[in-house]
Amino acid sequence: MSLFGPEGVSESEKRSEKLPSYIRDHRKRLRERFLTGGAAAMPDYEILELVLFRAIPRQDVKPLARRLLETFGDFSHVISAPVERLKQVSGVGEAVIVELKIVEAAAHRLARSRVLRRPVISGWDVLLDYCRTAMAHRETEQFRVLYLDRKNVLIADEEQARGTVDHVPVYPREVVKRALELNASALILVHNHPSGDPTPSESDVAMTSQVAQAAQALGLTLHDHLIVGKSAELSFRSAGYL
């Protein structure tokens, strides 16, 4: 079936014409501003509206955009919010959740593409950006390992464990065993602190020491352990823990 009627009008345009004029005009203006000026000058609630347009095609989405921001704080926290918490916000249904999670997945893939198969040590700032994107807004702890080859090129980024709001189980033997399976020469440990404070706990320090010893015994190099907070990161090597 053709997307266009006899007058050459698309189905989406026909649906748009059914909207009240103030909603239709507002959506048109926002899209034009985005296309001509980019996202930099647009506040979070307007970017969020653009995302919500597809999920809710026949209603004013501005109130929902503001509710989401009031609940979670900013755009990044909205798109990375757990599904169960999103469902608790009035007006959020399956279509909204799908659109938000598509944006989150796209952000993660874009950030990951900038570091995978590239030298990590010379692109440290890009690596930090990737870690922030992937982990800073999580509400539970996640432990990841970045495996590097002899030229310090990232060959794998793998989640090793998930935990609670303040603990994640890590098994040093499994970390180094996987390095051997991947034929990796070095690794970087990364985990997040949902509290926002990247200061390492005693268990973080002890676990890192165990991984370092296991790695050294097998001829592997532990470059660093990064702890990602909501607005800051801590490097074990820079802080003197390694």
C-alpha positions as CSV (number, residue, x, y, z in Angstrom):
1,M,0.0,0.0,0.0
2,S,1.3,3.4,-0.9
3,L,2.3,5.8,1.8
4,F,0.8,8.6,-0.2
5,G,-2.8,9.3,-1.1
6,P,-4.1,10.6,-4.4
7,E,-3.1,14.2,-3.4
8,G,0.5,13.1,-2.7
9,V,0.1,13.6,1.1
10,S,1.9,11.1,3.4
11,E,0.1,9.2,6.1
12,S,2.2,10.9,8.8
13,E,1.3,14.3,7.4
14,K,-2.4,13.3,7.5
15,R,-2.1,12.3,11.1
16,S,-0.2,15.5,11.9
17,E,-3.1,17.5,10.4
18,K,-5.4,16.0,13.0
19,L,-3.4,17.6,15.8
20,P,-4.6,20.9,17.3
21,S,-2.8,23.7,15.5
22,Y,-0.8,24.8,18.6
23,I,0.7,21.3,19.1
24,R,1.4,20.9,15.4
25,D,3.0,24.3,15.1
26,H,5.1,23.7,18.3
27,R,6.4,20.4,17.0
28,K,7.3,21.9,13.7
29,R,9.2,24.8,15.3
30,L,11.1,22.5,17.6
31,R,12.1,20.2,14.7
32,E,13.2,23.2,12.6
33,R,15.3,24.6,15.5
34,F,16.9,21.2,16.0
35,L,17.7,20.8,12.3
36,T,19.0,24.4,11.8
37,G,20.7,25.1,15.1
38,G,21.5,21.7,16.5
39,A,20.9,20.4,20.0
40,A,23.5,22.6,21.8
41,A,21.2,25.5,22.3
42,M,18.1,23.5,23.2
43,P,17.3,22.8,26.9
44,D,16.9,19.3,28.1
45,Y,13.1,19.4,28.2
46,E,13.0,20.3,24.5
47,I,15.3,17.5,23.5
48,L,13.2,15.2,25.5
49,E,10.1,16.5,23.8
50,L,11.6,15.6,20.4
51,V,12.2,12.1,21.6
52,L,8.6,11.8,23.0
53,F,7.0,13.0,19.7
54,R,7.4,9.6,18.2
55,A,6.0,7.8,21.2
56,I,3.0,10.1,21.7
57,P,2.0,11.3,18.3
58,R,-1.3,13.0,19.2
59,Q,-0.8,14.8,22.5
60,D,1.2,17.7,24.0
61,V,4.3,16.0,25.4
62,K,5.7,19.0,27.2
63,P,4.1,18.2,30.6
64,L,5.4,14.7,30.5
65,A,8.9,15.9,29.5
66,R,8.9,18.2,32.5
67,R,7.6,15.4,34.9
68,L,10.4,13.1,33.8
69,L,13.0,15.8,34.3
70,E,11.6,16.7,37.8
71,T,11.7,13.0,38.7
72,F,15.2,12.1,37.4
73,G,17.0,15.4,37.2
74,D,18.4,15.7,33.7
75,F,18.2,14.2,30.2
76,S,20.9,11.7,30.8
77,H,19.2,10.4,34.0
78,V,15.9,10.2,32.2
79,I,17.1,8.0,29.3
80,S,19.2,5.8,31.7
81,A,16.5,5.4,34.4
82,P,15.5,1.8,35.2
83,V,12.3,0.7,33.4
84,E,10.5,0.0,36.6
85,R,11.1,3.6,37.8
86,L,10.0,5.0,34.5
87,K,6.7,3.1,34.7
88,Q,5.9,4.9,38.0
89,V,5.8,8.3,36.2
90,S,2.3,9.3,35.1
91,G,2.0,9.2,31.4
92,V,4.8,6.8,30.7
93,G,3.8,3.7,28.8
94,E,5.6,1.1,26.8
95,A,6.0,3.3,23.7
96,V,7.7,6.0,25.8
97,I,10.0,3.5,27.4
98,V,11.0,2.0,24.1
99,E,11.9,5.4,22.6
100,L,14.0,6.4,25.7
101,K,15.8,3.1,25.7
102,I,16.6,3.3,22.0
103,V,18.2,6.7,22.6
104,E,20.2,5.2,25.6
105,A,21.3,2.3,23.5
106,A,22.4,4.6,20.6
107,A,24.4,6.7,23.0
108,H,26.2,3.7,24.4
109,R,27.0,2.3,21.0
110,L,28.3,5.6,19.7
111,A,30.6,6.0,22.7
112,R,31.7,2.4,22.5
113,S,32.6,2.8,18.8
114,R,35.0,5.6,19.6
115,V,37.1,3.3,21.9
116,L,36.8,-0.2,20.6
117,R,39.7,-1.4,18.4
118,R,41.6,1.8,19.1
119,P,44.7,2.6,21.4
120,V,43.3,3.3,24.9
121,I,46.3,4.9,26.5
122,S,46.6,7.6,23.9
123,G,42.8,8.2,23.9
124,W,42.3,8.3,27.7
125,D,39.8,11.2,27.6
126,V,37.6,9.3,25.1
127,L,37.8,6.3,27.3
128,L,36.6,8.3,30.3
129,D,33.7,9.7,28.2
130,Y,32.7,6.2,27.3
131,C,32.8,5.0,30.9
132,R,30.7,8.0,32.0
133,T,28.1,7.3,29.3
134,A,27.9,3.6,30.1
135,M,28.0,3.7,33.9
136,A,27.7,7.1,35.6
137,H,23.9,7.1,35.9
138,R,23.4,3.4,36.9
139,E,21.5,2.9,40.2
140,T,23.3,-0.3,41.0
141,E,27.0,-1.2,40.8
142,Q,28.4,-2.8,37.6
143,F,31.9,-4.2,37.2
144,R,33.5,-4.2,33.7
145,V,36.9,-5.2,32.4
146,L,38.5,-3.6,29.4
147,Y,40.9,-6.1,27.7
148,L,43.8,-4.7,25.7
149,D,46.3,-6.3,23.2
150,R,50.1,-5.8,23.2
151,K,49.7,-2.3,21.5
152,N,47.1,-1.3,24.2
153,V,44.3,-1.5,21.6
154,L,40.9,-2.2,23.2
155,I,39.9,-5.7,22.0
156,A,37.0,-6.4,24.4
157,D,34.8,-4.6,26.9
158,E,32.9,-7.1,29.1
159,E,30.6,-6.8,32.0
160,Q,31.8,-9.2,34.7
161,A,29.2,-8.7,37.4
162,R,26.3,-6.6,38.6
163,G,25.5,-5.9,42.2
164,T,23.5,-3.8,44.6
165,V,23.6,-0.1,45.3
166,D,26.9,-0.5,47.2
167,H,28.4,-3.8,46.3
168,V,29.3,-5.9,43.3
169,P,30.9,-9.4,43.6
170,V,34.2,-9.7,41.7
171,Y,36.3,-12.9,41.2
172,P,39.9,-12.1,40.3
173,R,40.5,-15.6,38.9
174,E,37.6,-15.2,36.4
175,V,39.0,-11.8,35.3
176,V,42.4,-13.1,34.4
177,K,41.1,-16.3,33.0
178,R,39.0,-14.3,30.5
179,A,42.1,-12.3,29.6
180,L,43.9,-15.5,28.6
181,E,40.9,-16.6,26.6
182,L,41.0,-13.4,24.6
183,N,44.8,-13.4,24.3
184,A,44.9,-10.1,26.0
185,S,48.1,-8.5,27.3
186,A,46.7,-5.9,29.6
187,L,43.4,-4.9,31.3
188,I,41.7,-2.0,32.9
189,L,39.0,-2.5,35.6
190,V,36.0,-0.2,35.7
191,H,33.1,0.0,38.1
192,N,30.6,2.6,39.2
193,H,29.5,4.0,42.6
194,P,25.8,4.8,42.5
195,S,26.3,7.0,45.5
196,G,28.2,9.4,43.3
197,D,31.3,9.4,45.4
198,P,34.2,7.6,43.5
199,T,36.3,7.2,46.7
200,P,37.3,3.5,46.8
201,S,36.2,1.3,49.7
202,E,38.4,-1.1,51.5
203,S,37.0,-4.0,49.5
204,D,37.6,-2.1,46.3
205,V,41.3,-1.7,47.2
206,A,41.6,-5.3,48.3
207,M,40.0,-6.7,45.2
208,T,42.2,-4.6,43.0
209,S,45.3,-5.9,44.7
210,Q,44.1,-9.4,44.2
211,V,43.5,-8.9,40.5
212,A,46.9,-7.2,40.2
213,Q,48.7,-10.1,41.8
214,A,46.8,-12.7,39.7
215,A,47.6,-10.7,36.5
216,Q,51.3,-10.3,37.3
217,A,51.6,-14.0,37.9
218,L,50.4,-14.7,34.4
219,G,52.4,-11.9,32.7
220,L,49.4,-9.5,32.3
221,T,49.5,-5.8,33.0
222,L,46.8,-4.1,35.1
223,H,46.9,-0.5,33.8
224,D,44.3,1.0,36.1
225,H,41.1,0.6,38.0
226,L,38.6,3.4,37.4
227,I,35.7,4.2,39.7
228,V,33.0,6.2,38.0
229,G,30.8,8.5,40.1
230,K,27.9,10.7,38.9
231,S,30.1,13.7,38.2
232,A,33.7,12.5,38.9
233,E,36.0,9.6,38.4
234,L,38.9,8.2,40.3
235,S,42.0,6.5,38.9
236,F,43.7,4.0,41.2
237,R,47.0,4.6,39.5
238,S,46.7,8.4,39.7
239,A,45.6,8.2,43.3
240,G,48.5,6.0,44.3
241,Y,46.6,2.8,44.9
242,L,48.5,1.0,42.1
